[in-house]
Amino acid sequence: MTFVSRLILVAVVSVTAAVVAVAVIAFSASDRVGEEIERARVANLLGTLRASTEANLSIGLLLDQISLLQPRIEREKAGDPSILAIDIFNSAGRAIYSTDRSVIGEEVSPDWVKRLGDDNQWAAAERGDTVFGTRFENDLGVAGGISVTVSDEARSARADRLGLDLLIRTGVLSLAASIAAIIAAVAFVHVLTRPFDRVAKVLRGEGGSTGDDGGLAPLAEATVKSWRDAEARVDRGLGQLGALDDAA
């Protein structure tokens, strides 16, 4: 492999590796930001539902008397296709309101009931989906909890679209960067080797120096002159030897 080929290979591999590294970092950052946005969106929904529920409980209503909660959670689910279900349950773990009306009156997951002891919002993975939840309180303490089940398929599909888009952009950018690297490498080699090419021409007697070859050109011209002087001396010597032979 020639020097030019090795230089081009190194340049192409370097720029491709740099572009791929940037794409991987961008994908990871975007996926992380998307997950944080989703968590923030669900956290806001949970906070809003909790505030509304506690406000109604504070005026003396029982949980099963807050009839506005059922249409509210159904509207929230209809407005966000990534939400699979929203459940509001009492402290005993029985669903009072749900976007899936068939589970109203049924017991929710025991894990959700255990998490009512934590005042912070929580998240748990269940059957490939993610459940976010929080508790709400009345004057007597913990009155129940709210859970929002979010599909992971939407996030996976978004990550797949992002990955495909980055893959295409990375390929195009890598190709463009590789072409630019090849051009730069060839130009660098041309600039680097041009003085030596001109010196080689001087030594072969194909042309003179252009004056921008630095200190190599005078050396090459001096070498050529010494060669010619040596050839002239040899020719004179041979001529003298021939003349001696003729005289003898």
C-alpha positions as CSV (number, residue, x, y, z in Angstrom):
1,M,0.0,0.0,0.0
2,T,1.4,3.4,-1.0
3,F,1.8,6.3,1.3
4,V,-1.1,8.1,-0.4
5,S,-3.4,5.1,0.0
6,R,-2.5,4.7,3.7
7,L,-3.1,8.4,4.3
8,I,-6.5,8.3,2.6
9,L,-7.4,5.2,4.6
10,V,-6.5,6.8,7.9
11,A,-8.4,10.0,7.0
12,V,-11.6,8.1,5.9
13,V,-11.5,5.9,9.0
14,S,-11.0,8.8,11.3
15,V,-13.8,11.0,10.0
16,T,-16.2,8.1,9.8
17,A,-15.4,7.1,13.4
18,A,-15.9,10.7,14.5
19,V,-19.3,11.0,12.7
20,V,-20.5,7.6,14.1
21,A,-19.4,8.6,17.6
22,V,-21.3,11.9,17.4
23,A,-24.4,10.1,16.0
24,V,-24.3,7.6,18.9
25,I,-24.0,10.4,21.5
26,A,-26.8,12.3,19.8
27,F,-29.0,9.2,19.8
28,S,-28.4,8.5,23.5
29,A,-29.0,12.1,24.5
30,S,-32.2,12.4,22.5
31,D,-33.5,9.1,23.9
32,R,-32.7,10.3,27.4
33,V,-34.4,13.7,26.8
34,G,-37.4,12.0,25.3
35,E,-37.8,9.8,28.4
36,E,-37.4,12.7,30.7
37,I,-40.1,14.7,28.7
38,E,-42.4,11.7,29.0
39,R,-41.8,11.4,32.7
40,A,-42.4,15.2,33.2
41,R,-45.6,15.0,31.1
42,V,-47.0,12.1,33.2
43,A,-45.8,13.7,36.4
44,N,-47.8,16.9,35.5
45,L,-50.9,14.8,34.8
46,L,-50.6,13.0,38.1
47,G,-50.1,16.2,40.0
48,T,-53.1,17.8,38.3
49,L,-55.3,14.8,39.1
50,R,-54.1,14.6,42.6
51,A,-54.8,18.3,43.2
52,S,-58.3,18.0,41.8
53,T,-59.0,14.9,43.9
54,E,-57.8,16.4,47.1
55,A,-59.6,19.6,46.4
56,N,-62.9,17.7,46.2
57,L,-62.1,15.6,49.2
58,S,-61.3,18.7,51.2
59,I,-64.9,20.0,50.8
60,G,-66.3,16.9,52.4
61,L,-67.0,14.7,49.3
62,L,-66.3,11.0,49.4
63,L,-64.0,9.5,46.7
64,D,-66.9,7.7,45.0
65,Q,-68.9,10.9,45.0
66,I,-66.4,12.9,42.8
67,S,-68.3,12.1,39.5
68,L,-66.2,14.5,37.5
69,L,-63.1,12.4,37.8
70,Q,-64.4,9.7,35.4
71,P,-64.9,11.9,32.3
72,R,-61.7,13.8,33.2
73,I,-59.5,10.7,33.1
74,E,-61.2,9.5,29.9
75,R,-60.5,12.9,28.2
76,E,-56.9,12.7,29.3
77,K,-56.5,9.2,27.9
78,A,-58.2,10.1,24.6
79,G,-55.9,13.1,24.2
80,D,-52.7,11.0,24.6
81,P,-52.4,7.8,22.6
82,S,-49.4,6.6,24.6
83,I,-51.6,6.3,27.8
84,L,-53.1,2.9,28.1
85,A,-55.1,3.4,31.3
86,I,-55.7,5.7,34.2
87,D,-56.9,4.3,37.5
88,I,-58.0,6.0,40.7
89,F,-58.3,3.7,43.7
90,N,-59.0,4.0,47.4
91,S,-56.7,3.1,50.2
92,A,-58.0,-0.4,50.3
93,G,-56.8,-1.0,46.8
94,R,-60.2,-1.0,45.0
95,A,-60.6,0.8,41.7
96,I,-63.2,3.6,42.0
97,Y,-62.6,5.3,38.6
98,S,-60.8,3.9,35.6
99,T,-60.6,4.5,31.8
100,D,-61.3,0.7,31.6
101,R,-64.7,0.7,33.1
102,S,-64.7,-3.1,33.4
103,V,-62.2,-3.0,36.2
104,I,-64.1,-0.5,38.3
105,G,-64.8,-2.1,41.7
106,E,-62.0,-4.6,41.2
107,E,-58.8,-4.7,43.2
108,V,-55.7,-3.1,41.7
109,S,-52.2,-4.4,41.8
110,P,-51.0,-5.0,45.5
111,D,-47.8,-3.3,44.6
112,W,-49.7,-0.1,43.9
113,V,-51.2,-0.3,47.3
114,K,-47.8,-0.8,49.0
115,R,-46.5,2.3,47.3
116,L,-49.2,4.5,48.9
117,G,-46.8,4.8,51.9
118,D,-44.4,6.9,49.7
119,D,-45.4,10.5,49.2
120,N,-43.2,10.8,46.1
121,Q,-44.4,9.8,42.6
122,W,-43.3,6.3,41.6
123,A,-42.8,4.3,38.5
124,A,-42.8,0.5,37.8
125,A,-42.4,-1.7,34.8
126,E,-45.3,-4.1,34.2
127,R,-45.7,-6.5,31.3
128,G,-43.7,-4.3,28.9
129,D,-45.4,-1.1,30.0
130,T,-44.6,1.6,32.6
131,V,-46.9,2.5,35.4
132,F,-46.5,5.9,37.1
133,G,-48.4,6.6,40.3
134,T,-48.9,8.9,43.2
135,R,-51.1,9.0,46.3
136,F,-53.7,11.5,47.4
137,E,-54.8,12.4,50.9
138,N,-57.8,13.7,52.9
139,D,-58.0,15.1,56.4
140,L,-57.5,11.7,57.9
141,G,-54.4,10.8,55.9
142,V,-53.8,8.7,52.8
143,A,-57.1,8.3,50.9
144,G,-56.0,6.4,47.9
145,G,-53.8,6.5,44.8
146,I,-53.7,7.4,41.1
147,S,-51.9,5.3,38.5
148,V,-51.2,6.1,34.8
149,T,-50.1,3.2,32.6
150,V,-48.0,4.3,29.6
151,S,-47.2,2.1,26.6
152,D,-43.5,1.6,25.9
153,E,-44.2,0.9,22.3
154,A,-44.6,4.6,21.5
155,R,-41.2,5.4,23.0
156,S,-39.7,2.4,21.2
157,A,-41.2,3.5,17.9
158,R,-39.9,7.0,18.4
159,A,-36.5,5.6,19.2
160,D,-36.6,3.5,16.0
161,R,-37.6,6.5,13.9
162,L,-34.8,8.5,15.5
163,G,-32.3,5.7,14.9
164,L,-33.2,5.3,11.3
165,D,-33.1,9.1,10.7
166,L,-29.7,9.3,12.4
167,L,-28.5,6.2,10.4
168,I,-29.4,7.9,7.1
169,R,-27.9,11.2,8.1
170,T,-24.8,9.5,9.4
171,G,-24.3,7.7,6.1
172,V,-24.7,10.8,4.1
173,L,-22.4,12.8,6.4
174,S,-19.8,10.1,6.5
175,L,-19.8,9.9,2.7
176,A,-19.4,13.7,2.4
177,A,-16.8,13.8,5.1
178,S,-14.9,10.9,3.5
179,I,-14.9,12.6,0.1
180,A,-13.6,15.8,1.7
181,A,-11.0,13.8,3.6
182,I,-9.8,12.2,0.4
183,I,-9.6,15.5,-1.4
184,A,-7.7,17.0,1.5
185,A,-5.3,14.1,1.7
186,V,-4.6,14.2,-2.0
187,A,-4.0,18.0,-1.8
188,F,-1.7,17.5,1.2
189,V,0.3,14.9,-0.5
190,H,0.5,17.0,-3.7
191,V,1.8,20.0,-1.7
192,L,4.1,17.9,0.3
193,T,5.7,16.0,-2.6
194,R,5.7,18.8,-5.2
195,P,9.1,20.1,-4.3
196,F,10.5,16.6,-4.5
197,D,8.9,16.0,-7.9
198,R,10.4,19.2,-9.3
199,V,13.8,18.3,-7.9
200,A,13.5,14.9,-9.6
201,K,12.8,16.6,-12.9
202,V,15.8,18.8,-12.4
203,L,18.0,15.8,-11.7
204,R,16.6,14.1,-14.8
205,G,17.2,17.2,-16.8
206,E,13.6,17.7,-17.7
207,G,13.3,21.3,-16.4
208,G,14.7,24.0,-14.2
209,S,13.7,25.2,-10.8
210,T,10.8,27.6,-10.4
211,G,12.3,29.4,-7.5
212,D,9.8,28.2,-4.8
213,D,11.4,24.8,-4.1
214,G,13.4,26.0,-1.1
215,G,16.9,24.8,-0.5
216,L,16.4,21.6,-2.5
217,A,16.5,23.2,-5.9
218,P,20.0,24.7,-5.6
219,L,21.3,21.4,-4.3
220,A,19.7,19.6,-7.3
221,E,21.1,22.1,-9.8
222,A,24.5,21.9,-8.2
223,T,24.4,18.1,-8.4
224,V,23.4,18.2,-12.0
225,K,26.2,20.7,-12.7
226,S,28.7,18.4,-10.9
227,W,27.5,15.5,-13.0
228,R,27.9,17.4,-16.2
229,D,31.4,18.6,-15.2
230,A,32.4,15.1,-14.3
231,E,31.1,13.9,-17.7
232,A,33.0,16.7,-19.4
233,R,36.2,15.7,-17.6
234,V,35.7,12.1,-18.5
235,D,35.2,13.1,-22.2
236,R,38.3,15.2,-22.1
237,G,40.3,12.4,-20.6
238,L,39.0,9.9,-23.1
239,G,39.9,12.4,-25.9
240,Q,43.4,12.7,-24.6
241,L,43.8,9.0,-24.4
242,G,42.6,8.7,-27.9
243,A,45.1,11.3,-29.1
244,L,48.0,9.5,-27.3
245,D,47.0,6.2,-29.0
246,D,47.0,7.9,-32.4
247,A,50.4,9.5,-31.8
248,A,51.9,6.2,-30.9
